[in-house]
Amino acid sequence: MGKLLSEMTVDELWELFPIILSEHKAYWNDWYVEEENRMLENTKY
């Protein structure tokens, strides 16, 4: 088994979770709405 996240160096974390900047994509709004609906469904009693 690998290291725990808390045991990793900053360089190791950047390798696992890179941040990539890109131009805005119109379909991101659709992804947001889908995820928001999914989260709201999971909070209903």
Buried (B, 14 or more C-beta within 10 A) or exposed (E): EEEEEEEBEEEEEEEEEEEEEEEEEEEEEEEEEEEEEEEEEEEEE
